Amino acid sequence: MNGRPWMLDALLAAAIFLVTLGPGQVLRGGLEVVLLQVGLVLPLVWRRRAPLTVFALIAAVAGLQWLAGVQLPADVALLVALYSVGTHATWRRTLAAAAVVEAGVVLASARWAPEGRFLLSVVALTAMSAAAAVTGTSMRTRRAYLAALERDRDQRARLAVAEDRARMARDMHDIVTHNLSVMIALADSAHYVRASAPDKAAAAIGQIAETGRQALADMRRSLALHANDHEPDAADGTGLRAADDLRRHPTPGLAQLPALVDRLRAAGLATSLQVYGDAAQIPAAAQLTVYRLVQEALTNALKHTSPGTRAEVRVEVSSEAVTLEVTNNGTTPVTIGGGHGIKGMRDRVAAYGGTFWAGPFPAGGWQVSARLDLTAPHQRMLQEGSRGGGAA
């Protein structure tokens, strides 16, 4: 029935026909009454498809009925048609249809109302027609409201998907760019010292392997979190591998910053790290954001600065905010800000309602500074509800 509304309307028309047609009317009016009765109720079958046309047909039959001087209870079909116009048409057309019904109310009351009851008849019938029109208009408004809610829900879902994809792209960019940069730097170092210092070359190769394993673990963890699937996949074991990687390589946070700095040092970027405050004060999601910011800033310094560059990382933690500064004294091309890395960092900080700046020093070098606000209520919900703390 839900997929065939015309069947419901056909049942409604049949019910009105049978309820309003009495045997006395047939005996008195004969075939004329039956035809008028059919003309009044039959168009209701199409009241949803063409409400204005159906209303016009029923109003025309009602006019013929008035001219013939036949009073029929089936005139209630006119109220159903008016309701249908209010439900499916604009308020202007509903008002015009109501005016037609009101004209019929006056004519019918003038002809059939008992003596002295004309005004009472007009008031009663007007109230019924107004109720039909208002009810139909209210139904149309309610449907429009529900449709708007559905559109808003769909739009929110699309925005959520777009945001999730953008977040995944940022994660993949940070993971791949950083680890590949470190691996390339280590490979170059191993190549240069393989003859003169084979032990250092072997150590660099070992660090390349460990960096690759770390990259794979980060990628599997990120993909598992974005897929929102924590169950092991029986087909390929992805879920089991992700769980194993999570045990061996915990979600990056402030505790993993020293290891990050060590990898950059091994790759040739002299880096110092200072962390002030208790990392336990901030959620895992915020810690991951700080880690990614430092990772991207140091990766840019490794990729874009001259040899011999020194970098300094300073992180200050409190229960209200996290501030960080990553500076280097190398010669940095101005194009460093034109890629996806700086934009990704800015987006990460914006998710916390914080401030972000990246740019060169007048005397040389480059600085990245950021402040994450942890006090806003919606940010606390974001941090606490983040998928296992991995979707910063």
PyMOL commands that set and color helices and strands:
alter all, ss='L'
color gray80, all
select helices_A, chain A and resi 5-20+23-29+31-46+51-68+73-88+91-112+118-193+198-227+238-248+254-266+279-281+284-304+334-338+340-350+377-385+387-389
alter helices_A, ss='H'
color red, helices_A
select strands_A, chain A and resi 270-276+310-317+321-328+355-360+366-373
alter strands_A, ss='S'
color yellow, strands_A
deselect
rebuild
show_as cartoon
